[in-house]
Amino acid sequence: VVVDGQAIAFLGHSGFGKSSMAACFLNQGYKLLTDDLLVILHGASGPITWPGPARIKLFPDIARRFLGEPFSGVPMNTGTNKLVLPLGAEQTCGKPVPLKALYVLQSPRDTKRRRQRDIRLDALNQREAFMALVRNTFNYVHTDSDRLQRQFAEASWLASAVPVKGLSHPRVVACLPDVRDAVLADIRSASPEAQCGA
């Protein structure tokens, strides 16, 4: 998503809540840069992110809550009731923007097991950031050693170029606005921890 002209990105496996988090930002007037795959290139003053298709994939209840009614979409596939929803120009950013920060989402299983009630933002050291970036890189199974070396070099560069933080929060949809506000406060240099409101 784009905040104050810069991108903030959420990393995590399928089902970790990346698109739901993006929809929560859209609900407050922020724009989506891309959903699912983020292309990052070297810019003159740091990483530059590129826009993707003007659409987002959401479950109907999340779409209803954050995008409102009516919304239209097509089924993503027969194995899920997720919808591919088109977004308008006012909801998307169609140009490259600098990358401000990366947030690595905690596994929903871990947060449920711990019965987590607070929102946590924890800075990752460079090694942890590197591992998170490699773990969340698209098509990370390589047989070509040159390509693998390039991927490691890019992950190392990115881990040192922008803040990478772990983000964990209660797995409750009603808490997502509080999570969004905690992320906004964090990128604007406010307190990194907050309590989830009722």
Protein Blocks (a to p, Z undefined) as FASTA:
>chain_A
ZZehiacdddddehilmmmmmmmmmmnopacfbghiacddddfkbccdddddddddddfk
lmmmmnopadddddfblmbcbdcddddfklpcfbdcddfbdcddddfklmmmnopabdcd
ddddfklmmmmmmmmgghiacfbfklmmmmmmmmmmmmmmpccddddddddfklmmmmmm
mmmmmmnopafbdcddZZ
